[in-house]
Amino acid sequence: MKFSTYEPAVNRNTISPPAVQAPRDEMAFGTGGKEWGALGSAVGQMTKVAQKLQDDQDAADTMDARNRIMTALTDKFYGEKGLLETGVGENAQGLTGRVTKTIRDTFDDVSKDYNGRVRFALRGNLNENMANFQRIAASQEMRERETVRDANFKSALDTDAQLAALNYGIDGFPTTMVNSSKNLILARGKQLGWSGEQIEAANRDATTKVIGGAAQAAIDAGEIDRADSMLTFWRKDMDQSEWNRIYMSIKKQKDIRVDNKDFQSILAACRNPDGSINLEKGKAAIEAKYGPNAMRWQEGTVSYSGDGDTDNDIIAAAQEYGVDPALVAAVASAESGYNQSSVSPAGAIGMMQLMPGTAQSLGVDANDKAQNIQGGAKYLAQLLSDFGGDVDKAIMAYNAGPEAVKSGAAYGYSETQDYLKKVKENLEKYKSAAAGGGIDIGNHIYYQVASGKEDEVTGLKHNTWAKLQALAALYEKRFGQDGDYEPFYVTAGAAEGGHNDGSKHYQGAAFDIAMDSLKRHPERLEWLQEHAGDVGLIPFNEYDGYGNEQYADGENFHFSDNGEELDTSSIAGRGGHQVSAYDPVKQDAMLKRLEAAYTDELRARKQKEQDFTDSVELLVRDAGSREAAVNILEQNRSQLTPGGYREVQSAINGYYPAPRASTGGSRGGGYTGGGAAAAKALSGAGKNIDKMAYTLEAGGSISASAMFGYRNAGDILEDGGGLSAEDAEDVGTYESDAEFQSNLTDDIEANGLVGAYNHLRQNGMSATAAAIILSKVDPSYTGKEYQGDTSDDEEEEG
């Protein structure tokens, strides 16, 4: 029974018992005690029934109220917009309080509809449920608070990395972001109780993200040197796998830059006086730089034989004949174990085991150690040349003879195969030793940096930084084993202020060092003064001290970059040797670039010539008369190619036709008529001759049938007056000079059409005249077909 239909017998708030009145009818309940007892019993039974009904109703009301409260709370907590559903992230803050208030408000809202006994029962009935809701809310709030803290922490680290990438070009900014990340990590570590190892690992990850992101941004912007400086400086603080990944892209870009620089130097060296590319000269330059006999300087020192004189003889011989000294040493080791006194059962003498006859043919005395090594190096050079730079074949041929290698027999000789294995093992050992003994300015830092000056060092131009590294490395090599040694202590680098006007510090091309040991060892200052120029640095001693307590008594030394690229061979006196620079892959790539540049330049020149021809043709079209058009043509003749001249001449005949008598002639290739027909014939013939000249200039081949068409085109030009006076004179000289004809056929026999064409051009003949003259040469004069395949005739024009 609900409150709306139940009225309590006693007002719960007022004590007002019913008034006691004596019955007016004294006989109402009988005349004795028995009747009164029966009445009391009946009233008691009625009271028990009423109480039972009330208890049952209260129990039902309690369950009903409980269900209403739980249904409402479930919806308010887990519904679409429920507190526990939306109480995540930042919204979890204060969740426990909101859940507690919702429980209280819901209980009060529902329980007001029920009596006090029901409300009391509800509290006990729902107590555990309410506590569970509160525990869930408290746990979620704590968990989400930690999640938010962790997310904010990670977001802050990501922001540092993003800012470093956006502002990589501002000196000091990436370092500021690294320090910011370290502070965040330290605070977070204290919150979570991280160990020192955990903090160090987090610092490494953060530094990798900050510097890696900044370096990648610099790479994307093409600022490779800045990216290189940052990565090199921070390498020890970064994850090495990620460092390697990013640095590989830098290396590729640097390699491309070096290749481009090398290619430009090759182009500059193979230009003709008129600025055009000399293809053959360029090929020779590439061969010299990357071919089988190419050599380069390898930094560092390595002893091959254990004897300095012998090593010097090996290096000198290898340099003289363009062979890797490590290969010469490896062969000497396998042949004789560096024993000049050894003589084989077959009579081979000395260190590299030269037979007397072989030594004689090589022009050396096998009994003289230095000459013996020279003979062996010379023979290796010959073998390398014979086998196209194939080192394995050259080694086998040194043991078994060239013919055994060419026939393939050497591959079946167990002695030769064992010999090859031994030499290659020695070769690998020497190369590894050489590589390990050099100055590694890319992976090892030879200097220390004053606190707060890190970004000044990373802000140096890469070339200046490399020179700092090289000088510091040489200094360590010279004085590193001496007592009282200190590495370079860099106190300044790239800067925006604090130096004299015009200082190279503002260009990132200068740095300062200060070490108190320099004060105690003036000879070291003198060494720096003397040897800074070895790596392209200009030094001077600025002033005593630097204001730093640790180095207050030291000397402050300033170094300015002279601007030249670091020449590693300039430190050869500190240890190094020649090694093979043979690189067939790069050689092939450079040849393709050269040929492409040559073709592009030729095409561009042809297009420029054609554009000028077209411009002159427009002028003659608007000239108004044949006489005016001819004057325009003659005024521009010196700038027109012979083909262009003929093209404009043909255009004039088309625009302003003039009667022309038939020239007839004895040649089958002649034509009759004049006006437009003559102009068309001359134009087509001129294009055909131009095509022949273009093919020969590009080094191409011409079939015999195509040559017939070119010969016909030359006849048309000659008979139709399509040649300039100079070209007509040159062609006439060939036709009338038997000696000229004989010399030309000899030239073709020796050098082919392309060679003969080039020689005619070099002697001042125009491309048109040279092509027409060559078209007249009968293939039978040379006893062979013209260059190229005769199966695919070229299409003729005209």
FENGI-V352022 format. One record per residue. N is the residue number from 1. PHI is phi in whole degrees, -180 to 180 (999 if undefined). Layout:
{{N PHI} {N PHI}}
This chain:
{{1 999} {2 -85} {3 -59} {4 -68} {5 -121} {6 -125} {7 -117} {8 -65} {9 -69} {10 -125} {11 -63} {12 -68} {13 -104} {14 -137} {15 -91} {16 -142} {17 -62} {18 -66} {19 -69} {20 -89} {21 -131} {22 -74} {23 -59} {24 -84} {25 -105} {26 -67} {27 -106} {28 -62} {29 -111} {30 92} {31 -114} {32 -141} {33 -66} {34 -60} {35 -69} {36 -64} {37 -64} {38 -63} {39 -62} {40 -63} {41 -64} {42 -66} {43 -64} {44 -61} {45 -65} {46 -64} {47 -65} {48 -63} {49 -63} {50 -63} {51 -66} {52 -63} {53 -62} {54 -67} {55 -62} {56 -62} {57 -66} {58 -65} {59 -63} {60 -65} {61 -66} {62 -63} {63 -64} {64 -64} {65 -65} {66 -59} {67 -63} {68 -64} {69 -65} {70 -66} {71 -64} {72 -66} {73 -68} {74 -59} {75 -69} {76 -70} {77 -95} {78 -119} {79 -68} {80 -56} {81 -117} {82 -64} {83 -62} {84 -76} {85 -77} {86 -94} {87 -83} {88 -124} {89 61} {90 -63} {91 -69} {92 -74} {93 -63} {94 78} {95 -63} {96 -60} {97 -64} {98 -67} {99 -66} {100 -61} {101 -64} {102 -64} {103 -61} {104 -64} {105 -64} {106 -67} {107 -60} {108 -64} {109 -65} {110 -83} {111 -69} {112 -65} {113 -84} {114 -129} {115 -75} {116 -64} {117 -63} {118 -68} {119 -64} {120 -64} {121 -64} {122 -61} {123 -62} {124 -70} {125 -67} {126 -98} {127 -56} {128 -67} {129 -63} {130 -65} {131 -65} {132 -63} {133 -59} {134 -68} {135 -65} {136 -60} {137 -65} {138 -64} {139 -65} {140 -66} {141 -63} {142 -67} {143 -65} {144 -69} {145 -61} {146 -70} {147 -63} {148 -64} {149 -60} {150 -65} {151 -64} {152 -64} {153 -62} {154 -66} {155 -63} {156 -65} {157 -64} {158 -63} {159 -63} {160 -58} {161 -66} {162 -66} {163 -65} {164 -63} {165 -67} {166 -72} {167 -120} {168 -60} {169 -80} {170 -87} {171 -56} {172 89} {173 -67} {174 -57} {175 -65} {176 -59} {177 -70} {178 -61} {179 -65} {180 -62} {181 -63} {182 -64} {183 -65} {184 -61} {185 -66} {186 -63} {187 -66} {188 -66} {189 -62} {190 -67} {191 -61} {192 -99} {193 70} {194 -67} {195 -81} {196 -61} {197 -66} {198 -66} {199 -65} {200 -63} {201 -64} {202 -65} {203 -62} {204 -64} {205 -63} {206 -66} {207 -63} {208 -61} {209 -69} {210 -67} {211 -72} {212 -61} {213 -66} {214 -66} {215 -65} {216 -64} {217 -63} {218 -65} {219 -62} {220 -61} {221 -87} {222 83} {223 -93} {224 -66} {225 -62} {226 -66} {227 -61} {228 -62} {229 -63} {230 -62} {231 -64} {232 -65} {233 -67} {234 -97} {235 -54} {236 -65} {237 -100} {238 -113} {239 -66} {240 -69} {241 -65} {242 -70} {243 -58} {244 -62} {245 -62} {246 -69} {247 -67} {248 -62} {249 -69} {250 -65} {251 -61} {252 -62} {253 -64} {254 -67} {255 -62} {256 -62} {257 -64} {258 -64} {259 -60} {260 -63} {261 -65} {262 -62} {263 -66} {264 -65} {265 -68} {266 -66} {267 -61} {268 -63} {269 -82} {270 -116} {271 -82} {272 -76} {273 -55} {274 -84} {275 94} {276 -78} {277 -81} {278 -93} {279 -60} {280 -66} {281 -66} {282 -65} {283 -62} {284 -65} {285 -65} {286 -67} {287 -60} {288 -67} {289 -87} {290 -126} {291 -73} {292 -56} {293 -99} {294 -70} {295 -131} {296 -142} {297 -87} {298 -105} {299 -66} {300 94} {301 -121} {302 -150} {303 -99} {304 -85} {305 -98} {306 89} {307 -120} {308 -61} {309 -64} {310 -64} {311 -60} {312 -64} {313 -64} {314 -63} {315 -65} {316 -63} {317 -65} {318 -63} {319 -65} {320 -64} {321 -109} {322 68} {323 -117} {324 -61} {325 -60} {326 -64} {327 -70} {328 -60} {329 -65} {330 -64} {331 -69} {332 -62} {333 -65} {334 -71} {335 -75} {336 -138} {337 63} {338 64} {339 -102} {340 -71} {341 -86} {342 -74} {343 -134} {344 -78} {345 -57} {346 -84} {347 102} {348 -70} {349 -111} {350 78} {351 -60} {352 -105} {353 54} {354 -94} {355 -71} {356 -53} {357 -65} {358 -65} {359 -60} {360 -63} {361 -66} {362 -87} {363 76} {364 -130} {365 -95} {366 -64} {367 -82} {368 -95} {369 -57} {370 -62} {371 -69} {372 -60} {373 -66} {374 -60} {375 -62} {376 -64} {377 -66} {378 -64} {379 -66} {380 -62} {381 -62} {382 -64} {383 -67} {384 -61} {385 -66} {386 -64} {387 -106} {388 61} {389 85} {390 -74} {391 -65} {392 -59} {393 -67} {394 -64} {395 -65} {396 -63} {397 -67} {398 -62} {399 -90} {400 -106} {401 100} {402 -61} {403 -67} {404 -64} {405 -74} {406 -64} {407 -81} {408 92} {409 -63} {410 -62} {411 -69} {412 -98} {413 -85} {414 -63} {415 -62} {416 -67} {417 -68} {418 -65} {419 -62} {420 -59} {421 -61} {422 -65} {423 -63} {424 -68} {425 -64} {426 -63} {427 -61} {428 -64} {429 -62} {430 -67} {431 -66} {432 -64} {433 -64} {434 -65} {435 -65} {436 -75} {437 -96} {438 -85} {439 -93} {440 -97} {441 -81} {442 -93} {443 -120} {444 -130} {445 -93} {446 -97} {447 -129} {448 -109} {449 -125} {450 -62} {451 -57} {452 85} {453 -105} {454 -58} {455 -72} {456 -67} {457 -73} {458 -67} {459 -81} {460 -65} {461 -59} {462 -58} {463 -63} {464 -67} {465 -61} {466 -62} {467 -70} {468 -58} {469 -59} {470 -64} {471 -66} {472 -63} {473 -68} {474 -65} {475 -62} {476 -65} {477 -62} {478 -79} {479 -119} {480 -61} {481 -94} {482 -80} {483 -69} {484 59} {485 -89} {486 -130} {487 -72} {488 -53} {489 -119} {490 -85} {491 -107} {492 -160} {493 -154} {494 -64} {495 -153} {496 -108} {497 -163} {498 91} {499 -129} {500 -66} {501 -57} {502 79} {503 -61} {504 -71} {505 -60} {506 -72} {507 -101} {508 71} {509 -123} {510 -156} {511 -149} {512 -120} {513 -127} {514 -149} {515 -141} {516 -68} {517 -67} {518 -65} {519 -66} {520 -82} {521 -131} {522 -60} {523 -66} {524 -74} {525 -61} {526 -63} {527 -63} {528 -62} {529 -59} {530 -79} {531 -106} {532 -60} {533 -64} {534 -63} {535 -114} {536 82} {537 -115} {538 -109} {539 -104} {540 -160} {541 -88} {542 -73} {543 -168} {544 -73} {545 73} {546 -147} {547 85} {548 -102} {549 -57} {550 -65} {551 -122} {552 -62} {553 -97} {554 -83} {555 -101} {556 -96} {557 -116} {558 -107} {559 -130} {560 -107} {561 -80} {562 -78} {563 94} {564 -82} {565 -63} {566 -67} {567 -98} {568 -65} {569 -70} {570 -69} {571 -106} {572 -61} {573 -64} {574 -92} {575 124} {576 164} {577 -161} {578 -79} {579 -131} {580 -66} {581 -108} {582 -61} {583 -144} {584 -62} {585 -66} {586 -68} {587 -60} {588 -64} {589 -63} {590 -67} {591 -63} {592 -65} {593 -65} {594 -63} {595 -64} {596 -65} {597 -64} {598 -64} {599 -64} {600 -63} {601 -66} {602 -65} {603 -65} {604 -64} {605 -65} {606 -62} {607 -66} {608 -64} {609 -64} {610 -67} {611 -61} {612 -68} {613 -60} {614 -63} {615 -66} {616 -68} {617 -64} {618 -63} {619 -65} {620 -71} {621 -63} {622 -95} {623 -67} {624 98} {625 -152} {626 -64} {627 -63} {628 -65} {629 -64} {630 -65} {631 -62} {632 -62} {633 -60} {634 -69} {635 -65} {636 -104} {637 -60} {638 -64} {639 -97} {640 -91} {641 -74} {642 -54} {643 -65} {644 -65} {645 -60} {646 -65} {647 -63} {648 -69} {649 -60} {650 -65} {651 -63} {652 -60} {653 -63} {654 -77} {655 -76} {656 -128} {657 -62} {658 -127} {659 -57} {660 -135} {661 -71} {662 -65} {663 -89} {664 51} {665 100} {666 -86} {667 -87} {668 -65} {669 -88} {670 -72} {671 -142} {672 -122} {673 102} {674 -152} {675 64} {676 -61} {677 -64} {678 -65} {679 -63} {680 -65} {681 -64} {682 -65} {683 -64} {684 -64} {685 -65} {686 -63} {687 -65} {688 -64} {689 -67} {690 -62} {691 -64} {692 -63} {693 -62} {694 -63} {695 -61} {696 -70} {697 -64} {698 -85} {699 78} {700 -83} {701 -110} {702 -132} {703 -78} {704 -65} {705 -68} {706 -66} {707 -63} {708 -62} {709 -64} {710 -67} {711 -63} {712 -62} {713 -64} {714 -63} {715 -64} {716 -62} {717 -63} {718 -67} {719 -74} {720 -92} {721 74} {722 -89} {723 -107} {724 -70} {725 -61} {726 -66} {727 -66} {728 -62} {729 -67} {730 -64} {731 -65} {732 -64} {733 -62} {734 -60} {735 -68} {736 -106} {737 -113} {738 -64} {739 -66} {740 -59} {741 -62} {742 -65} {743 -63} {744 -67} {745 -64} {746 -64} {747 -64} {748 -65} {749 -60} {750 -84} {751 -125} {752 78} {753 -62} {754 -62} {755 -63} {756 -64} {757 -61} {758 -61} {759 -67} {760 -62} {761 -67} {762 -65} {763 -87} {764 95} {765 -80} {766 -71} {767 -61} {768 -65} {769 -63} {770 -63} {771 -66} {772 -63} {773 -62} {774 -67} {775 -68} {776 -85} {777 -75} {778 -75} {779 -56} {780 -67} {781 -62} {782 -96} {783 74} {784 -156} {785 -70} {786 -66} {787 -55} {788 98} {789 -89} {790 -88} {791 -81} {792 -127} {793 -68} {794 -78} {795 -71} {796 -97} {797 -113} {798 88}}
